[in-house]
Amino acid sequence: MKTVALYARVSTDEQALKHSIDAQLDQLRDYAKAHNLQIYKEYVDSGYSGTLVQRPEYQKLINDAIDGKFEAIVVYKVDRLFRSVRHLLNLVHELETYGVSVCSATEPFDSGTPVGRFTLQLFGSVAELERGIFLQRSKMGRIKRLEKGLVWAGQIPYGYTYNRANGKFEIFEQEAEVVRLMFDLYCGVDMSLAKVADELNKRGYKTRRLKKWRSGSVLGVLRRPAYMGKHPYNKLTNKSKIKDEKEWIWVDVPAIVSKSIYDRAQELLDKRRQCRPGIRYNFLLNGKMRCGYCNSPMRGVVSDRVAKLASGRRKYYQYLYYRCISSFAAREMTLKGAKDPAKISCRMRQVRAEEIETI
């Protein structure tokens, strides 16, 4: 009796259309019974897109396939594995090296045969075409919606709530009060992002996730144009690159601060940024690299050092590093005499910029 693994998946969009995991599994079990297959295990990813590789159950499925725990993977349709022909074929090719084939309960193919592999490519192409058409129609619908001044509840900016009845943002006064305070504090004399964050924490304010404010989260608020009444959409390409600003779609939202205060904050942010140590260096990975332990951003920093030579002269050195911002917080808490700074520390050590950027 052939041993197989059953794999089922639904994405967020499909769940909204009431596609059912249970229906897939029932179909897969019936298929296994009809073909006299022994089921090793059922793997289910609920709420994961077919474009993602990092799906928890999918990763377990592949690891078990590599370990030789079953001989075939059975899916309801081939698009349950991937909606990309390239990813699908790469997967099938990799599985073949471990003696594992792929078959579908509703599509007539088995990747263990030449004809089956050819048929698999056809079904994979159809799945990729369907996804492309769906994304194109969805994008057209979103753009039309934005042109009418309507938004959607994707990522609601801090300080707002989403009214599903009229499709617009509304001011959430409890958070809006914190936003106004941020702008007022930062526009003061001799202020910095860190000082604003410290002041907010002293007053007991929390982020939306009930965490302490950090410099990065304060910066995210101060840079967001929604607070002066304009919220941009259609900013990114399919490859997550920022489009030309002319292609952005601006939607009117209720303003939390005046445009003059917002512009003043942007002016100070640019000015004070130029005065930060190390800003003359173009750190390649600033804003792109995160800590593997705590998922905090890694920030580029400059370390100045002085060596005293035998002749009595001093020689100055500068080293470039990336550090986890949590380690900054732990160090600051230690200097301030915190009783237990280890609770907020991170074990990620600093990394030489030249080494990681070369890699």
Residue frames relative to the residue before (quaternion, step in Angstrom):
aa qw qx qy qz dx dy dz
M 1.0000 0.0000 0.0000 0.0000 0.00 0.00 0.00
K 0.4096 -0.7269 0.5049 0.2211 3.58 -0.81 1.06
T 0.2922 -0.7579 0.5623 0.1548 3.57 -0.95 0.93
V 0.0298 -0.8161 0.5760 -0.0360 3.58 -0.79 1.04
A 0.3061 -0.6948 0.6129 0.2189 3.52 -1.40 0.28
L 0.2770 -0.7482 0.5802 0.1639 3.58 -1.02 0.81
Y 0.0537 -0.8024 0.5943 0.0100 3.57 -0.89 0.94
A 0.0064 -0.7881 0.6145 -0.0367 3.57 -0.88 1.05
R 0.0160 0.7994 -0.5989 0.0456 3.57 -1.11 0.73
V 0.0077 0.7437 -0.6664 -0.0528 3.52 -1.26 0.56
S 0.3433 -0.7201 0.5626 0.2171 3.57 -1.08 0.71
T 0.7116 -0.4462 0.3229 0.4362 3.55 -1.29 0.17
D 0.6574 0.5127 -0.3143 0.4541 3.58 0.95 -0.88
E 0.6762 0.4933 -0.2980 0.4589 3.55 0.94 -0.83
Q 0.6076 0.5458 -0.3544 0.4552 3.57 1.08 -0.66
A 0.6216 0.5399 -0.3361 0.4572 3.55 1.07 -0.73
L 0.6970 0.4297 -0.2575 0.5131 3.57 1.18 -0.59
K 0.5065 -0.7069 0.3735 0.3228 3.57 1.37 0.35
H 0.2664 0.7173 -0.5851 0.2688 3.58 0.93 0.81
S 0.2670 -0.8177 0.5000 0.1003 3.56 -0.88 0.87
I 0.4633 -0.6527 0.5358 0.2689 3.52 -1.03 0.92
D 0.6389 0.5519 -0.3287 0.4233 3.57 0.94 -0.90
A 0.6456 0.5220 -0.3240 0.4536 3.58 0.98 -0.81
Q 0.6328 0.5241 -0.3262 0.4674 3.59 1.03 -0.78
L 0.6875 0.4909 -0.2890 0.4503 3.56 0.86 -0.99
D 0.6155 0.5391 -0.3496 0.4565 3.60 1.02 -0.74
Q 0.6585 0.5085 -0.3014 0.4657 3.56 0.97 -0.91
L 0.6659 0.5069 -0.2993 0.4582 3.58 0.97 -0.87
R 0.6501 0.5098 -0.3205 0.4635 3.59 0.98 -0.81
D 0.6418 0.5153 -0.3197 0.4694 3.58 1.00 -0.82
Y 0.6348 0.5274 -0.3246 0.4622 3.58 1.02 -0.82
A 0.6645 0.5055 -0.3066 0.4570 3.58 0.90 -0.91
K 0.6588 0.5091 -0.3069 0.4611 3.57 0.98 -0.83
A 0.6729 0.5101 -0.2950 0.4472 3.57 0.95 -0.91
H 0.7531 0.3569 -0.1966 0.5166 3.59 1.09 -0.68
N 0.4676 -0.7156 0.4208 0.3037 3.57 1.26 0.40
L 0.3552 0.7285 -0.4948 0.3135 3.57 0.88 1.04
Q 0.3376 -0.7257 0.5630 0.2060 3.55 -1.03 0.78
I 0.3128 -0.7678 0.5343 0.1651 3.59 -0.72 1.08
Y 0.3066 -0.7518 0.5588 0.1689 3.55 -0.71 1.11
K 0.7714 -0.2035 0.1946 0.5707 3.58 0.82 -1.06
E 0.3261 -0.7100 0.5850 0.2176 3.56 -1.28 0.46
Y 0.1349 -0.7848 0.6036 0.0399 3.57 -0.85 1.04
V 0.0194 -0.8242 0.5639 -0.0480 3.60 -0.70 1.08
D 0.0666 -0.7602 0.6460 0.0207 3.58 -0.87 1.04
S 0.0642 -0.8124 0.5795 -0.0043 3.57 -0.45 1.21
G 0.8235 0.1949 -0.1638 0.5069 3.55 -0.73 1.09
Y 0.5937 0.5484 -0.3797 0.4500 3.62 1.12 0.55
S 0.4630 -0.6954 0.4849 0.2587 3.54 -0.92 0.96
G 0.5412 -0.6321 0.4601 0.3097 3.55 -1.20 0.61
T 0.5969 0.5586 -0.3657 0.4449 3.60 1.26 -0.07
L 0.6357 0.5540 -0.3205 0.4316 3.58 1.25 -0.37
V 0.3279 -0.7177 0.5798 0.2031 3.54 -1.09 0.78
Q 0.6948 0.4716 -0.2691 0.4716 3.56 1.05 -0.81
R 0.2558 0.7111 -0.6019 0.2581 3.55 0.27 1.36
P 0.5268 -0.6917 0.3772 0.3190 3.62 -0.63 1.02
E 0.7259 0.4191 -0.2620 0.4784 3.60 0.75 -0.97
Y 0.5960 0.5570 -0.3591 0.4534 3.58 1.11 -0.64
Q 0.6503 0.5131 -0.3154 0.4630 3.58 0.97 -0.84
K 0.6385 0.5055 -0.3234 0.4818 3.59 1.02 -0.77
L 0.6160 0.5620 -0.3326 0.4406 3.58 1.04 -0.83
I 0.6943 0.4702 -0.2794 0.4678 3.58 0.84 -0.99
N 0.6428 0.5227 -0.3276 0.4541 3.60 0.97 -0.83
D 0.6663 0.4848 -0.3016 0.4797 3.58 0.98 -0.81
A 0.6102 0.5382 -0.3515 0.4631 3.60 1.10 -0.65
I 0.6457 0.5149 -0.3125 0.4694 3.58 1.00 -0.85
D 0.6856 0.4770 -0.2751 0.4762 3.59 1.07 -0.75
G 0.4934 -0.7075 0.4029 0.3062 3.60 1.28 0.07
K 0.3522 0.7723 -0.4698 0.2423 3.59 1.11 0.59
F 0.7839 0.0713 -0.0739 0.6123 3.60 1.27 -0.17
E 0.4902 -0.6987 0.4599 0.2451 3.55 -1.28 0.36
A 0.8048 0.0863 -0.0361 0.5862 3.59 1.19 -0.38
I 0.2897 -0.7097 0.6130 0.1912 3.54 -1.33 0.45
V 0.1390 -0.7911 0.5932 0.0549 3.58 -0.80 1.04
V 0.0431 -0.7925 0.6083 -0.0107 3.57 -0.85 1.04
Y 0.6085 -0.5488 0.4219 0.3879 3.56 -1.25 0.40
K 0.7476 -0.0863 0.0729 0.6544 3.57 1.04 -0.94
V 0.6294 -0.5737 0.3653 0.3760 3.55 -1.13 0.59
D 0.6232 0.5524 -0.3558 0.4241 3.61 1.11 -0.52
R 0.4917 0.6284 -0.4470 0.4043 3.62 1.26 -0.02
L 0.6566 0.4733 -0.3091 0.4993 3.58 1.16 -0.52
F 0.7746 -0.1826 0.1590 0.5843 3.58 0.72 -1.09
R 0.2895 -0.7214 0.5955 0.2029 3.53 -1.27 0.49
S 0.6066 0.4957 -0.3548 0.5103 3.55 1.27 0.45
V 0.4592 -0.6937 0.4806 0.2775 3.58 -0.76 1.03
R 0.6424 0.5386 -0.3304 0.4337 3.58 0.92 -0.87
H 0.6872 0.4693 -0.2860 0.4751 3.59 0.84 -0.97
L 0.6419 0.5387 -0.3233 0.4396 3.56 1.00 -0.84
L 0.6938 0.4698 -0.2805 0.4682 3.59 0.85 -0.96
N 0.6093 0.5399 -0.3508 0.4627 3.58 1.06 -0.69
L 0.6454 0.5247 -0.3099 0.4606 3.56 1.01 -0.88
V 0.6789 0.4956 -0.2955 0.4540 3.58 0.82 -1.02
H 0.6415 0.5223 -0.3203 0.4616 3.58 1.00 -0.85
E 0.6596 0.5024 -0.3094 0.4655 3.59 0.94 -0.85
L 0.6680 0.5089 -0.3051 0.4491 3.59 0.92 -0.91
E 0.5991 0.5839 -0.3578 0.4150 3.58 1.06 -0.72
T 0.6369 0.5384 -0.3330 0.4398 3.57 1.04 -0.73
Y 0.7182 0.3892 -0.2377 0.5255 3.59 1.24 -0.42
G 0.5471 -0.6595 0.3758 0.3530 3.56 1.27 0.27
V 0.5382 0.5982 -0.4072 0.4321 3.58 1.18 0.59
S 0.1788 -0.7875 0.5833 0.0876 3.59 -0.86 0.97
V 0.3369 -0.7088 0.5812 0.2153 3.57 -1.36 0.18
C 0.0588 0.7903 -0.6090 0.0330 3.58 -0.95 0.83
S 0.3451 -0.7438 0.5477 0.1666 3.55 -1.22 0.59
A 0.4639 -0.6918 0.4854 0.2657 3.56 -1.08 0.80
T 0.7779 0.3249 -0.1682 0.5108 3.60 1.17 -0.45
E 0.7174 0.3723 -0.2360 0.5394 3.58 1.28 -0.15
P 0.4287 -0.7545 0.4407 0.2296 3.62 -0.74 1.03
F 0.5188 0.6000 -0.4917 0.3592 3.58 0.09 1.24
D 0.0750 -0.7385 0.6657 0.0764 3.53 -1.34 0.33
S 0.3965 -0.7639 0.4546 0.2294 3.58 -0.49 1.18
G 0.5379 0.6363 -0.4030 0.3787 3.58 1.25 -0.02
T 0.7180 0.3653 -0.2408 0.5413 3.62 1.29 -0.11
P 0.6291 -0.5457 0.3813 0.4014 3.64 -1.14 0.48
V 0.6635 0.4837 -0.3111 0.4786 3.60 0.91 -0.87
G 0.6339 0.5399 -0.3260 0.4476 3.57 1.03 -0.78
R 0.6517 0.5052 -0.3202 0.4664 3.59 0.98 -0.80
F 0.6329 0.5167 -0.3288 0.4737 3.58 1.02 -0.74
T 0.6617 0.4982 -0.3013 0.4724 3.59 0.94 -0.90
L 0.6020 0.5662 -0.3448 0.4451 3.57 1.08 -0.75
Q 0.6505 0.5156 -0.3176 0.4584 3.58 0.94 -0.85
L 0.6337 0.5289 -0.3333 0.4557 3.59 1.02 -0.77
F 0.6830 0.4722 -0.2892 0.4763 3.57 0.86 -0.95
G 0.6297 0.5303 -0.3339 0.4591 3.59 1.06 -0.70
S 0.6396 0.5208 -0.3189 0.4668 3.57 1.03 -0.78
V 0.6369 0.5201 -0.3230 0.4685 3.58 1.02 -0.81
A 0.6480 0.5180 -0.3183 0.4587 3.59 0.96 -0.86
E 0.6610 0.4945 -0.3086 0.4726 3.58 0.97 -0.84
L 0.6296 0.5272 -0.3290 0.4663 3.61 1.03 -0.76
E 0.6509 0.5183 -0.3188 0.4540 3.60 0.91 -0.89
R 0.6625 0.4976 -0.3113 0.4654 3.56 0.95 -0.84
G 0.6450 0.5267 -0.3265 0.4471 3.60 0.97 -0.82
I 0.6552 0.4978 -0.3091 0.4768 3.59 0.97 -0.84
F 0.6425 0.5284 -0.3228 0.4515 3.57 0.98 -0.87
L 0.6724 0.4921 -0.3008 0.4639 3.60 0.91 -0.91
Q 0.6393 0.5313 -0.3282 0.4487 3.58 1.00 -0.81
R 0.6763 0.4810 -0.2900 0.4766 3.58 0.91 -0.90
S 0.6384 0.5266 -0.3272 0.4562 3.57 1.02 -0.82
K 0.6512 0.5160 -0.3173 0.4571 3.57 0.97 -0.86
M 0.6429 0.5129 -0.3269 0.4656 3.60 0.94 -0.84
G 0.6583 0.5138 -0.3088 0.4553 3.57 0.99 -0.85
R 0.6541 0.5108 -0.3126 0.4620 3.59 0.99 -0.83
I 0.6543 0.5109 -0.3224 0.4549 3.58 0.95 -0.86
K 0.6399 0.5142 -0.3248 0.4697 3.60 0.96 -0.82
R 0.6409 0.5287 -0.3139 0.4595 3.54 1.02 -0.83
L 0.6641 0.5006 -0.3017 0.4662 3.58 0.97 -0.87
E 0.6388 0.5395 -0.3255 0.4414 3.58 1.01 -0.81
K 0.6686 0.4671 -0.2918 0.4997 3.58 1.23 -0.46
G 0.5719 -0.6215 0.3691 0.3879 3.58 1.29 0.08
L 0.5490 0.6074 -0.3967 0.4151 3.59 1.26 0.28
V 0.2080 -0.7655 0.5980 0.1143 3.58 -1.12 0.68
W 0.2980 -0.7309 0.5673 0.2350 3.59 -1.27 -0.13
A 0.5604 -0.6495 0.4206 0.2952 3.52 -1.20 0.61
G 0.1540 0.7886 -0.5756 0.1521 3.58 0.62 1.07
Q 0.7619 -0.1288 0.1323 0.6208 3.55 0.30 -1.29
I 0.1910 -0.8042 0.5573 0.0791 3.54 -0.26 1.30
P 0.4369 -0.7090 0.4766 0.2818 3.63 -0.62 1.03
Y 0.5910 -0.5539 0.4553 0.3696 3.54 -1.20 0.63
G 0.7319 0.3793 -0.2942 0.4836 3.57 -0.82 0.99
Y 0.7422 0.3397 -0.1961 0.5434 3.57 1.31 -0.18
T 0.1757 -0.7051 0.6637 0.1775 3.50 -1.41 0.24
Y 0.4150 -0.7055 0.5219 0.2400 3.55 -1.27 0.37
N 0.2258 -0.7621 0.5968 0.1098 3.56 -0.80 1.07
R 0.2994 -0.7906 0.5085 0.1636 3.59 -0.31 1.23
A 0.5856 0.6087 -0.3728 0.3841 3.58 1.12 -0.58
N 0.8110 0.2071 -0.1042 0.5372 3.59 0.91 -0.90
G 0.4542 -0.7255 0.4264 0.2925 3.60 1.29 0.05
K 0.6106 0.5480 -0.3552 0.4481 3.60 1.05 0.69
F 0.5278 -0.5952 0.4983 0.3449 3.53 -1.34 0.36
E 0.0953 -0.7589 0.6404 0.0698 3.54 -1.22 0.64
I 0.5421 -0.6368 0.4370 0.3311 3.57 -1.07 0.73
F 0.2079 -0.7330 0.6380 0.1115 3.54 -1.00 0.98
E 0.3591 -0.8150 0.4088 0.1994 3.53 0.03 1.37
Q 0.6125 0.5677 -0.3593 0.4164 3.60 1.01 -0.72
E 0.7172 0.3914 -0.2384 0.5250 3.60 1.02 -0.77
A 0.6040 0.5768 -0.3561 0.4191 3.59 1.07 -0.72
E 0.5900 0.5725 -0.3551 0.4450 3.56 1.13 -0.66
V 0.6569 0.4934 -0.3035 0.4826 3.59 1.02 -0.79
V 0.6206 0.5430 -0.3405 0.4517 3.60 1.00 -0.79
R 0.6629 0.4977 -0.3081 0.4667 3.61 0.87 -0.93
L 0.6420 0.5262 -0.3222 0.4550 3.56 1.00 -0.84
M 0.6192 0.5505 -0.3418 0.4435 3.60 0.99 -0.79
F 0.6847 0.4790 -0.2875 0.4681 3.56 0.83 -0.99
D 0.6541 0.5147 -0.3196 0.4529 3.59 0.94 -0.84
L 0.6660 0.5014 -0.3043 0.4610 3.58 0.94 -0.91
Y 0.7039 0.4822 -0.2843 0.4373 3.58 0.80 -1.01
C 0.6700 0.4891 -0.3039 0.4685 3.60 1.07 -0.61
G 0.4993 0.6513 -0.4254 0.3816 3.58 1.28 0.10
V 0.6563 -0.5117 0.3882 0.3958 3.55 -1.36 0.03
D 0.8610 0.0638 -0.0643 0.5005 3.57 -1.09 0.84
M 0.4059 0.6988 -0.4865 0.3321 3.57 0.84 1.00
S 0.1059 -0.7656 0.6312 0.0646 3.53 -1.28 0.46
L 0.6780 -0.4736 0.3548 0.4359 3.55 -1.28 0.20
A 0.6497 0.5225 -0.3174 0.4518 3.58 0.99 -0.85
K 0.6600 0.5051 -0.3142 0.4589 3.59 0.97 -0.81
V 0.6270 0.5189 -0.3375 0.4730 3.59 1.04 -0.73
A 0.6497 0.5140 -0.3163 0.4623 3.59 0.93 -0.88
D 0.6452 0.5198 -0.3212 0.4586 3.60 0.96 -0.86
E 0.6647 0.5084 -0.3061 0.4539 3.57 0.94 -0.88
L 0.6415 0.5166 -0.3242 0.4652 3.58 0.97 -0.80
N 0.6686 0.4974 -0.2987 0.4652 3.57 0.97 -0.86
K 0.6212 0.5392 -0.3398 0.4560 3.59 1.05 -0.73
R 0.7113 0.4431 -0.2550 0.4824 3.58 1.03 -0.76
G 0.5660 -0.6607 0.3522 0.3451 3.56 1.29 0.12
Y 0.4439 0.6856 -0.4701 0.3344 3.59 1.20 0.31
K 0.1814 -0.7826 0.5906 0.0760 3.56 -1.10 0.81
T 0.5437 -0.5748 0.4822 0.3762 3.56 -1.27 0.32
R 0.7121 -0.4324 0.3168 0.4534 3.57 -1.27 0.06
R 0.7009 0.4223 -0.2597 0.5127 3.58 1.15 -0.56
L 0.5068 -0.6908 0.3864 0.3416 3.57 1.31 0.42
K 0.4824 0.6293 -0.4574 0.4026 3.55 1.06 0.83
K 0.6213 -0.5348 0.4051 0.4048 3.56 -1.27 0.23
W 0.5194 -0.6286 0.4821 0.3205 3.53 -1.20 0.56
R 0.1325 -0.7660 0.6264 0.0574 3.54 -1.11 0.82
S 0.6998 -0.4597 0.3319 0.4346 3.56 -1.28 0.27
G 0.6732 0.5188 -0.2994 0.4336 3.59 0.92 -0.93
S 0.6741 0.4847 -0.3051 0.4665 3.59 0.96 -0.80
V 0.6144 0.5230 -0.3427 0.4812 3.59 1.11 -0.65
L 0.6351 0.5295 -0.3240 0.4597 3.59 0.98 -0.87
G 0.6373 0.5446 -0.3263 0.4368 3.59 0.97 -0.84
V 0.6562 0.4900 -0.3065 0.4851 3.58 1.05 -0.73
L 0.6983 0.4925 -0.2867 0.4332 3.58 0.79 -0.99
R 0.6999 0.4662 -0.2739 0.4666 3.60 1.09 -0.62
R 0.5882 0.6127 -0.3766 0.3698 3.63 1.15 -0.31
P 0.3641 -0.7757 0.4743 0.2020 3.63 -0.53 1.15
A 0.4741 0.6853 -0.4462 0.3264 3.61 1.19 -0.27
Y 0.6465 0.5690 -0.3304 0.3862 3.58 1.01 -0.76
M 0.7018 0.3830 -0.2817 0.5305 3.59 1.21 -0.26
G 0.7262 -0.5040 0.2172 0.4140 3.57 1.25 0.49
K 0.7203 0.3660 -0.2418 0.5373 3.63 1.25 0.06
H 0.0621 -0.8087 0.5849 0.0030 3.58 -0.64 1.12
P 0.2753 -0.8039 0.5055 0.1498 3.64 -0.59 1.12
Y 0.0713 -0.7528 0.6531 0.0405 3.54 -1.18 0.77
N 0.7681 0.3490 -0.2702 0.4639 3.56 -1.37 0.11
K 0.3036 0.7962 -0.4702 0.2298 3.56 1.04 0.83
L 0.7803 0.3604 -0.1658 0.4835 3.58 1.07 -0.72
T 0.4458 -0.6478 0.5457 0.2893 3.54 -1.23 0.55
N 0.7029 -0.4353 0.3326 0.4536 3.58 -1.29 -0.02
K 0.7026 0.4211 -0.2541 0.5143 3.57 1.22 -0.46
S 0.5391 -0.6770 0.3641 0.3441 3.58 1.27 0.57
K 0.4585 0.6312 -0.4894 0.3896 3.58 1.04 0.75
I 0.5266 -0.6541 0.4434 0.3136 3.56 -1.04 0.78
K 0.3834 -0.7295 0.5247 0.2134 3.56 -0.86 1.02
D 0.6390 -0.4606 0.4251 0.4459 3.52 -1.34 0.10
E 0.5765 -0.6347 0.3938 0.3313 3.56 -0.95 0.91
K 0.5690 0.6003 -0.3859 0.4085 3.61 1.16 -0.44
E 0.6826 0.4867 -0.2814 0.4670 3.60 1.17 -0.55
W 0.4999 0.6551 -0.4340 0.3643 3.58 1.24 -0.18
I 0.2605 -0.7285 0.6085 0.1766 3.56 -1.21 0.56
W 0.1876 -0.8045 0.5589 0.0727 3.56 -0.59 1.18
V 0.1249 -0.7907 0.5984 0.0339 3.54 -0.84 1.04
D 0.4347 -0.6932 0.5133 0.2588 3.58 -0.93 0.91
V 0.0143 0.7689 -0.6383 0.0360 3.56 -0.95 1.01
P 0.6379 -0.5219 0.3716 0.4272 3.63 -1.15 0.36
A 0.3781 -0.7400 0.5133 0.2144 3.60 -0.80 1.00
I 0.2836 -0.7506 0.5745 0.1619 3.56 -1.05 0.82
V 0.7672 0.1240 -0.0922 0.6225 3.60 1.16 -0.63
S 0.5838 -0.5787 0.4304 0.3730 3.55 -1.23 0.37
K 0.6241 -0.5513 0.3979 0.3848 3.56 -1.22 0.47
S 0.6245 0.5489 -0.3489 0.4324 3.61 1.03 -0.71
I 0.6589 0.4853 -0.3097 0.4843 3.61 0.99 -0.81
Y 0.6377 0.5240 -0.3286 0.4590 3.59 0.98 -0.83
D 0.6702 0.4948 -0.2993 0.4653 3.61 0.88 -0.93
R 0.6313 0.5309 -0.3305 0.4586 3.58 1.04 -0.77
A 0.6460 0.5155 -0.3152 0.4664 3.59 1.01 -0.79
Q 0.6474 0.5095 -0.3258 0.4639 3.61 0.99 -0.80
E 0.6312 0.5389 -0.3234 0.4545 3.56 1.03 -0.82
L 0.6851 0.4755 -0.2799 0.4756 3.58 0.94 -0.92
L 0.6124 0.5511 -0.3494 0.4464 3.60 1.04 -0.73
D 0.6744 0.4827 -0.2925 0.4760 3.59 0.93 -0.89
K 0.6750 0.5068 -0.2944 0.4481 3.56 0.95 -0.90
R 0.7110 0.4513 -0.2638 0.4703 3.57 0.84 -0.97
R 0.5781 0.5823 -0.3728 0.4333 3.58 1.15 -0.55
Q 0.6544 0.5258 -0.3129 0.4442 3.57 1.02 -0.79
C 0.6855 0.4844 -0.2823 0.4645 3.57 1.21 -0.47
R 0.5039 0.6614 -0.4295 0.3523 3.61 1.23 -0.16
P 0.5421 -0.6169 0.4547 0.3447 3.61 -1.01 0.78
G 0.8187 0.2765 -0.1969 0.4632 3.55 -1.04 0.81
I 0.4927 0.6846 -0.4382 0.3108 3.59 1.21 -0.14
R 0.5706 0.5901 -0.3912 0.4162 3.58 1.22 -0.31
Y 0.6405 0.4843 -0.3283 0.4973 3.58 1.26 -0.22
N 0.3311 -0.7363 0.5580 0.1918 3.53 -0.97 0.88
F 0.1552 -0.8060 0.5675 0.0650 3.57 0.01 1.32
L 0.4502 -0.7451 0.4358 0.2286 3.53 -0.52 1.27
L 0.7995 0.3380 -0.1376 0.4771 3.58 0.91 -0.93
N 0.3457 0.7289 -0.5206 0.2797 3.61 1.18 0.28
G 0.8203 0.1864 -0.1607 0.5163 3.56 -0.78 1.03
K 0.7078 0.4454 -0.2546 0.4856 3.59 1.29 -0.03
M 0.7507 0.3674 -0.1974 0.5124 3.60 1.17 -0.46
R 0.1185 -0.7977 0.5895 0.0456 3.56 -1.01 0.88
C 0.5999 -0.5759 0.4332 0.3476 3.52 -1.25 0.57
G 0.4318 -0.7214 0.4853 0.2398 3.58 -0.91 0.91
Y 0.6565 0.5060 -0.3141 0.4629 3.59 1.23 -0.30
C 0.8418 0.1441 -0.0407 0.5186 3.60 0.69 -1.07
N 0.4396 -0.7320 0.4217 0.3052 3.61 1.33 0.03
S 0.4192 0.6772 -0.4935 0.3494 3.60 1.19 0.44
P 0.5928 -0.5718 0.4108 0.3910 3.63 -1.14 0.48
M 0.3340 -0.6950 0.5977 0.2195 3.55 -1.24 0.60
R 0.1744 -0.8173 0.5467 0.0532 3.58 -0.65 1.12
G 0.4266 -0.6918 0.5231 0.2565 3.56 -1.04 0.82
V 0.0008 0.8022 -0.5958 0.0402 3.60 -0.85 0.99
V 0.3286 -0.7140 0.5848 0.2004 3.54 -1.31 0.45
S 0.1482 -0.7795 0.6045 0.0706 3.55 -0.91 0.97
D 0.1916 -0.7880 0.5795 0.0805 3.57 -0.63 1.17
R 0.0017 -0.8016 0.5969 -0.0336 3.55 -0.86 0.98
V 0.2097 -0.7690 0.5965 0.0943 3.52 -1.22 0.69
A 0.1064 -0.7822 0.6121 0.0466 3.57 -0.93 0.96
K 0.2957 -0.7548 0.5603 0.1699 3.55 -0.90 0.93
L 0.3012 -0.7815 0.5264 0.1465 3.56 -0.60 1.19
A 0.6712 -0.5077 0.3556 0.4066 3.58 -1.27 0.38
S 0.6494 0.5282 -0.3126 0.4490 3.56 1.12 -0.65
G 0.5840 -0.5861 0.3783 0.4151 3.56 1.25 -0.16
R 0.5670 0.5874 -0.3849 0.4306 3.55 1.24 -0.27
R 0.3444 -0.7245 0.5573 0.2143 3.54 -1.27 0.40
K 0.1650 -0.7726 0.6069 0.0872 3.52 -1.04 0.83
Y 0.2612 -0.7929 0.5390 0.1118 3.54 -0.82 1.06
Y 0.1033 -0.7803 0.6163 0.0255 3.54 -1.03 0.94
Q 0.1082 -0.7640 0.6301 0.0865 3.52 -1.22 0.54
Y 0.0997 -0.7902 0.6044 0.0177 3.53 -0.88 1.03
L 0.2805 -0.7577 0.5700 0.1495 3.55 -1.07 0.83
Y 0.0123 -0.8041 0.5928 -0.0420 3.56 -0.86 1.02
Y 0.2560 -0.6669 0.6539 0.2494 3.50 -1.45 0.11
R 0.0345 -0.7994 0.5998 -0.0053 3.56 -0.90 0.95
C 0.5065 -0.6131 0.5132 0.3228 3.54 -1.17 0.65
I 0.4764 -0.6911 0.4504 0.3043 3.61 -0.78 0.94
S 0.5642 0.5808 -0.4026 0.4268 3.64 1.15 -0.37
S 0.6290 0.5188 -0.3464 0.4639 3.59 1.08 -0.63
F 0.5737 0.5580 -0.3730 0.4694 3.59 1.17 -0.56
A 0.6733 0.5074 -0.2966 0.4486 3.56 0.87 -1.02
A 0.6502 0.5186 -0.3195 0.4541 3.58 0.96 -0.87
R 0.6527 0.5166 -0.3125 0.4576 3.57 0.98 -0.86
E 0.6516 0.5119 -0.3139 0.4636 3.58 0.98 -0.86
M 0.6558 0.5066 -0.3129 0.4640 3.57 0.98 -0.82
T 0.6270 0.5348 -0.3353 0.4565 3.58 1.06 -0.75
L 0.6630 0.5066 -0.2970 0.4642 3.57 0.95 -0.91
K 0.6918 0.4603 -0.2732 0.4847 3.58 1.12 -0.65
G 0.5582 -0.6506 0.3741 0.3538 3.58 1.27 0.11
A 0.2248 0.7886 -0.5430 0.1812 3.59 1.07 0.64
K 0.5219 -0.6641 0.4436 0.2996 3.58 -1.00 0.84
D 0.8189 0.0645 -0.0009 0.5703 3.56 0.95 -0.82
P 0.0436 -0.8398 0.5410 0.0102 3.63 0.44 1.16
A 0.5336 0.6495 -0.4089 0.3553 3.61 1.19 -0.43
K 0.5837 0.6074 -0.3713 0.3906 3.58 1.15 -0.52
I 0.7639 0.3118 -0.1918 0.5315 3.58 1.12 -0.53
S 0.5109 0.6615 -0.4252 0.3474 3.59 1.25 -0.02
C 0.2432 -0.7350 0.6124 0.1601 3.53 -1.33 0.31
R 0.4419 -0.7304 0.4578 0.2482 3.57 -0.93 0.86
M 0.4381 0.6834 -0.4735 0.3419 3.60 1.23 0.09
R 0.2753 -0.7593 0.5676 0.1597 3.58 -0.77 1.05
Q 0.6012 -0.5577 0.4159 0.3931 3.55 -1.21 0.40
V 0.2620 -0.7708 0.5705 0.1082 3.55 -1.15 0.74
R 0.4753 -0.6613 0.4919 0.3079 3.58 -0.89 0.88
A 0.4996 -0.6936 0.4335 0.2854 3.59 -0.71 1.09
E 0.6644 0.5236 -0.3214 0.4257 3.58 0.87 -0.92
E 0.6575 0.5179 -0.3172 0.4460 3.59 1.04 -0.73
I 0.7260 0.4275 -0.2604 0.4715 3.58 0.75 -1.01
E 0.6515 0.5055 -0.3333 0.4572 3.61 1.01 -0.67
T 0.6033 0.5429 -0.3592 0.4608 3.60 1.09 -0.59
I 0.6417 0.5177 -0.3152 0.4700 3.57 1.01 -0.83
